[in-house]
């Protein structure tokens, strides 16, 4: 008897909603991709800058590993961890974070020189 009452209450609850109260379907956004003729040289420069930024962002991990001191720093920190006889302390995430910070600190003068001598003349 109790199961029948619960079943009837659930049915009554489910069928009490009208069709009008249901959520309307969400509109789908549209996306258009196209190539248009540039109206000014600034449009071309912006397109080239965007292409360069996307290329650098996609290749950033490889650039970081191959062209900076990151690899040497992480190897040295790993040797120090093993020399202290701590197998997993500090964790790898902490070592990589510390190596990233030290890499940015060490490479800052190089990046400033690249910016002044290569990037800024190109953008001007």
N, C-alpha and C positions, 0 to 999 in steps of 0.2 A: 504494500500500500504506500509506504513511504517513497519507494523508488518511482512509483507511478506519479506521485505528486511532484517530485523533483523533475522528472521527465516532462511533465505538462508545463511546469513553470519555465523550464528552459525553452520549450517550444513556443510558449506564449511570448517570452522575451525576444526570441529570434524573429518571430513574425510580426512583432509590434512596430518594427521600423518600416516606413513606407519607402517606395522607390525614389521619391523626391528628396528624401533626406540623405541619400547616398552621395558620396563625393563625386564631383564632376571630374572627368578625365583631365589629366595635366596636359597643357599644350607642349608640343615638342619644339625645341628651338631649332632654328635653321642656321646653317653655316655656309658661307660662300667663300670660296677661294678663287682667286683669279690673278691674272697678270695684266696690268694696265701700263700705258705709256707714262713715263715720268714727265711731270710738268715743269720741274725745276731741278737743278743740280743737287739741291738739298735732299730731294726725294731719293736720288740715287745714293747719296752718301748715307742716308738713314738706312736704306736697304742693305748696303754693304756692312754697316755697323751691326745691324741686327744679325746678319749672316755670320759675321765674325764672332759675335757674342755667343750665338747658339753653338758654333763649332767649338769654341773654347770651353763652354760648359759641358759639352758632351765628351770632350777629351781631357777634362780637368783631372780626373784621377790618374790617368797615364802621365800627364804633364807633371803632376805633383810627385809621382814616384820616380820618373826618369830624369827630370831636369832640375831637381832641387836636392837639398841635403836630407830630405825626409828618410830615405832608405838607410843612410849611414846612422842617423840619430836613432832610429828604431832598433837597428842592430846593436848599437852600443848600449841602449837602455835594456835590451834583452840580455846582453852579456852581464850587465850590472845586476839584474834581477837574479840570474843564475849564480853569480859570484857571491851574492848575499845568502844563497841557499834558500831562497823563497821560490817555490815552484810556480805559484799562481798569484802571488801578492807583490806588487799591485796587479790588478787584472789587465788584460790586453787593451780594453777600452781606455783605461787611464793612461797606459803607455802611449797609445796612439794619439790621444788628446794632447798629452805633453809634447810628443814629437811634432804634432801639427803646430802647436804654439811656438816651439823653438824654431821650426822651419820658417814660419812667417816672420819671426824676429830676426833670424839670420839673413833671410833673403830680402828683407825690406829695402836695404840700400840698392840692391841689384834691380828690384822692380821700380824703384824711383828713377834710377838712371835709364831704364828701358822706357819709362813713361816720358821722361824729358827729351831723350835723344831720338826715339823712334815713333812713339805713339802720337805725341802732341804735334810734331811737324806734319805727320800724315793727316791728322784730323783738321789742321789749319789749311 
